[in-house]
């Protein structure tokens, strides 16, 4: 059975990130970010590493030289591309410190033939973020931000901020490996887009934005979902998750924070159809409001926020489970743990069952009594 590209990358990292106690620091390229692109005859790997040539005798950093260096290598396999990269740079490559691994869209669509080893063999950074570029990974790595010492610092900050705001659900390497070994071999990764908008955050006036998520399955790059979909997925999967959302009440915008979520998912099977009863509970408060007296409208806004949360969850499940047979919310675990006999009935055609599954989603939100602030 085919697996997504992340698997050979883990193998390459395991092979090339061993201990090098006898190497001088300036002879080692310590990766901060890795980009993987699909070329016509194989792969191109782009590596961003800290430039040790910027360190001087009297100052910590020589500002006349770039703090980070990008170098690329190509080959028929990811392993051979990494070898070409090491040869061209003249440095030993260490990938264990990489904070972000970006796949170009073409690379994310390409599939490996087999899962050759388990996650336990990986000797690099299992907490590295996994993301997908709307174009090529090198496009993202080549952006020169004016903030931080390297592009990876800004990208990591974007992913963390999006998670804190409930606008995205970052996936790290060990989670990606687990999700891609699930019964439907599917995962959703944050999606980066390169744009030219005169941004003051970059040296060249371009910008990188998070535009939602890339759904990847055993069939490859399958679809894109919106940031609102990703927030619904995060609220469904992560106990205690939070997100901000805007609801419209009597023609006025009300910004609401939902937090402390807890989701209960109960699967069932009736009339030849799989179904899931999804019930969520959470606290909420009004962050900003154009209403003259939001206290008087707390109950109505509480209801609207619950309806919007349910809409986001139904949307992401429709775009992944119903449209693609992709289990991006760990639903198979709920079936296996809650009803092993039901799983034995479904497992042979689980992906097909997901495409016709019914989701009944409800939310019980409690508004903080004093959680209202005038905007």
C-alpha positions in Angstrom: 0.0 0.0 0.0 1.3 3.4 -0.8 2.2 6.0 1.7 2.8 9.7 1.4 6.2 11.4 0.8 6.9 12.0 4.4 8.1 8.4 4.9 11.2 8.5 2.7 12.0 11.9 4.1 12.1 10.3 7.6 14.4 7.6 6.3 16.7 10.1 4.7 16.9 12.1 8.0 17.6 8.9 9.9 20.4 8.1 7.6 22.1 11.5 7.5 21.6 13.0 11.0 23.9 10.8 13.1 26.4 12.1 15.6 29.4 13.9 14.2 31.6 14.6 17.2 34.8 15.1 15.1 33.4 17.8 12.7 34.2 21.4 13.2 31.2 23.7 13.5 31.9 25.5 10.2 32.0 22.2 8.4 28.5 21.3 9.4 25.2 22.5 7.9 22.8 22.4 10.8 19.3 22.5 9.2 16.8 25.0 10.5 14.2 24.3 7.7 13.8 21.7 5.0 11.9 22.0 1.7 11.0 19.1 -0.5 10.0 19.5 -4.2 9.2 17.0 -6.9 11.4 17.4 -10.0 10.9 15.8 -13.4 13.6 13.2 -12.8 13.3 12.9 -9.0 13.4 15.3 -6.0 14.9 18.7 -5.1 15.7 19.2 -1.5 16.3 22.8 -0.2 18.0 23.2 3.1 18.1 26.4 5.2 20.9 26.4 7.8 22.6 28.9 10.1 25.6 30.6 8.5 28.5 30.1 10.9 30.6 32.5 8.7 28.6 35.4 10.3 30.2 34.9 13.7 33.3 37.1 14.3 36.0 37.5 16.9 34.7 40.8 18.4 31.0 40.6 17.6 28.5 37.7 17.9 27.0 38.4 14.5 28.5 39.9 11.4 25.6 41.9 10.0 27.2 42.3 6.6 26.6 38.6 5.9 23.3 36.6 5.8 22.5 34.8 9.0 20.9 31.9 7.1 22.0 30.1 3.9 19.8 28.2 1.5 21.4 25.4 -0.6 19.7 22.8 -2.8 20.4 19.4 -4.3 18.6 17.1 -6.7 18.5 13.4 -7.2 16.3 10.5 -8.2 15.5 9.9 -4.5 15.3 12.1 -1.5 18.4 10.4 -0.1 20.4 11.1 -3.3 19.2 14.7 -3.3 20.5 15.2 0.2 23.8 13.6 -0.8 24.1 16.0 -3.7 23.2 18.9 -1.4 26.0 17.9 1.0 28.5 17.5 -1.9 27.7 20.9 -3.4 27.8 22.8 -0.1 30.9 21.1 1.1 29.4 20.6 4.5 28.1 17.6 6.5 24.4 17.8 6.8 22.6 17.5 10.1 18.8 17.6 10.0 17.9 16.9 13.6 17.4 20.5 14.5 15.0 21.4 11.6 12.0 23.3 13.0 9.8 23.2 9.8 9.6 20.7 6.9 7.8 22.2 3.9 6.5 20.1 1.0 5.9 21.6 -2.4 2.4 20.9 -3.8 3.9 18.5 -6.4 5.9 16.7 -3.8 2.9 16.3 -1.5 1.1 14.7 -4.5 3.8 12.2 -5.0 3.6 8.9 -3.1 6.2 6.5 -1.7 5.8 2.8 -2.4 6.0 1.5 1.2 6.5 2.2 4.8 10.0 0.9 5.3 10.5 1.6 9.0 8.7 2.8 12.1 8.8 6.2 13.7 11.1 4.9 16.4 14.0 4.8 13.9 13.9 8.5 13.3 16.8 10.3 15.0 15.9 13.8 14.1 13.3 16.2 15.5 9.9 14.5 15.9 8.5 17.9 16.8 9.3 19.6 13.5 6.2 21.3 12.0 5.0 19.8 8.7 3.5 22.2 6.1 2.6 22.3 2.4 3.4 25.1 0.0 0.7 26.1 -2.6 3.6 26.2 -5.2 7.1 24.9 -4.4 8.8 24.5 -1.0 11.8 26.5 -2.3 9.5 29.5 -2.9 8.7 29.6 0.9 12.3 29.0 2.0 13.7 31.7 -0.2 11.5 34.5 1.3 13.8 36.8 3.3 11.9 38.1 6.3 13.2 41.2 8.1 12.2 39.7 11.4 14.4 37.1 13.0 17.6 35.5 12.0 16.1 33.1 9.5 12.8 32.5 7.6 12.1 29.5 9.7 11.7 31.7 12.8 8.9 33.7 11.2 7.1 30.6 9.9 7.3 28.9 13.2 5.8 32.0 14.8 3.0 32.1 12.2 2.1 28.5 13.0 2.1 29.0 16.7 0.1 32.2 16.5 -2.5 30.5 14.2 -2.8 27.7 16.7 -3.2 30.1 19.7 -6.0 31.9 17.8 -7.7 28.6 16.8 -7.2 29.4 13.1 -5.1 26.4 12.3 -4.1 23.0 13.6 -0.3 22.6 13.2 0.9 19.0 12.7 4.3 17.9 13.9 6.4 15.1 12.3 5.5 12.3 14.7 1.8 13.1 14.5 2.0 13.2 10.7 3.6 9.7 10.6 0.8 8.4 12.9 -2.0 10.0 10.9 -0.6 8.7 7.6 -0.6 5.2 9.0 -4.3 5.4 10.0 -6.9 3.3 8.2 -7.5 6.0 5.6 -3.9 7.3 5.5 -4.9 10.9 5.6 -3.9 14.1 7.3 -4.4 17.9 7.0 -1.3 20.1 7.0 -1.2 23.9 7.2 -0.9 25.5 3.7 1.5 28.3 3.0 0.9 30.7 0.1 3.5 33.1 -1.5 2.0 36.5 -2.4 3.3 39.8 -3.5 1.6 42.5 -1.5 4.3 45.0 -0.7 4.8 43.5 2.7 7.2 45.4 5.1 8.1 42.1 6.7 10.3 40.9 3.9 13.3 42.3 2.0 11.8 41.8 -1.4 8.2 43.0 -0.9 6.6 39.6 -1.0 4.9 37.7 1.8 3.9 34.3 3.1 0.5 33.7 4.4 -1.4 30.8 6.0 -4.4 30.2 3.8 -6.0 27.1 5.3 -5.0 23.4 5.0 -3.9 20.8 2.5 -5.7 17.5 2.7 -3.3 14.6 1.8 -4.4 11.0 1.5 -2.9 7.8 0.1 -4.1 9.1 -3.2 -1.9 12.2 -2.9 -2.7 15.9 -2.6 -6.4 15.7 -2.4 -8.0 19.1 -1.5 -7.8 22.4 0.3 -9.8 23.5 3.3 -10.3 27.0 4.8 -9.0 28.4 8.1 -12.5 28.1 9.4 -12.5 24.4 8.6 -9.2 24.0 10.4 -10.5 25.7 13.5 -13.4 23.3 13.5 -11.1 20.4 13.2 -8.9 21.7 16.1 -12.0 22.2 18.3 -13.2 18.7 17.5 -9.8 16.9 18.1 -8.2 18.9 20.9 -9.7 19.1 24.4 -9.3 22.5 25.8 -8.9 24.1 22.3 -9.9 27.7 21.7 -10.8 29.9 18.8 -12.1 33.3 18.0 -15.0 33.8 15.6 -17.2 36.6 14.4 -21.0 36.2 14.4 -23.5 38.7 13.0 -26.3 39.8 15.3 -28.9 42.2 14.0 -26.5 43.4 11.3 -23.6 44.0 13.8 -20.4 42.1 14.2 -19.7 40.4 17.5 -16.3 38.8 18.2 -16.6 35.8 20.4 -13.9 33.6 22.1 -14.7 30.0 22.5 -12.4 28.0 24.9 -12.2 25.0 27.1 -13.8 22.8 24.6 -14.6 19.1 25.1 -15.9 16.9 22.4 -17.8 13.6 22.8 -18.1 11.4 19.6 -20.3 8.3 19.6 -20.3 6.2 16.5 -23.1 3.9 15.3 -24.4 2.0 12.3 -28.0 1.8 11.1 -29.6 0.8 7.8 -26.3 0.2 6.2 -25.0 3.6 7.1 -22.3 4.8 9.5 -23.2 7.8 11.7 -21.5 9.8 14.4 -23.2 11.8 17.2 -20.8 14.7 17.9 -21.5 16.8 21.0 -19.3 19.7 22.1 -19.3 21.7 25.3 -17.3 24.9 25.8 -17.2 28.2 27.5 -17.4 31.5 25.6 -17.2 35.2 26.1 -17.7 38.3 24.0 -14.4 39.9 23.1 -15.6 42.9 21.1 -19.0 44.0 20.1 -20.7 46.9 18.2 -23.8 46.4 20.3 -24.8 49.1 22.8 -25.7 46.6 25.4 -24.1 43.1 24.7 -25.1 41.9 28.3 -28.7 41.9 27.3 -28.0 39.8 24.2 -25.7 37.2 25.8 -28.1 34.3 25.3 -28.7 35.0 21.7 -25.0 35.5 20.9 -24.2 32.3 22.8 -26.6 30.4 20.5 -25.1 32.0 17.4 -21.6 31.1 18.4 -22.7 27.5 19.0 -24.3 27.3 15.6 -21.2 28.7 13.9 -19.0 26.2 15.7 -21.2 23.3 14.5 -21.2 24.7 11.0 -17.3 24.7 10.9 -17.1 21.1 12.2 -19.8 19.9 9.7 -17.9 21.7 6.9 -14.5 20.1 7.5 -16.1 16.7 8.0 -18.0 17.1 4.7 -14.9 18.2 2.8 -12.7 15.4 4.2 -14.8 12.4 5.3 -17.8 12.6 3.0 -15.9 14.0 -0.1 -12.6 12.0 0.2 -13.1 9.2 2.6 -10.4 10.8 4.7 -10.4 10.3 8.4 -8.7 13.5 9.5 -10.4 13.6 12.9 -9.3 10.2 14.3 -12.8 8.8 14.0 -11.6 5.2 13.5 -10.1 5.3 17.0 -13.5 6.2 18.4 -15.0 3.2 16.6 -12.3 0.7 17.6 -12.2 1.7 21.2 -16.0 2.1 21.6 -17.3 -0.8 19.6 -14.7 -3.4 18.3 -17.5 -5.5 16.8 -18.6 -2.5 14.7 -15.1 -1.9 13.6 -14.8 -5.5 12.4 -17.9 -4.8 10.3 -16.5 -1.6 8.8 -12.8 -1.9 8.5 -12.6 -3.6 5.1 -14.5 -0.7 3.5 -14.1 2.0 6.1 -13.1 4.7 3.6 -16.2 4.0 1.5 -18.4 4.1 4.6 -17.0 7.5 5.5 -18.2 8.9 2.2 -21.8 8.2 3.2 -21.5 8.8 6.9 -23.9 11.1 8.7 -22.7 13.6 11.3 -25.1 15.0 13.9 -23.2 17.9 15.5 -24.5 19.8 18.5 -22.8 22.3 20.8 -23.6 23.5 24.3 -21.8 26.8 25.0 -21.9 28.7 28.3 -21.3 32.4 28.2 -19.2 33.9 31.0 -21.3 36.1 33.2 -18.7 38.8 33.2 -17.0 37.8 29.9 -18.3 40.8 27.9 -16.2 43.7 26.8 -17.3 46.7 24.8 -15.4 47.2 21.6 
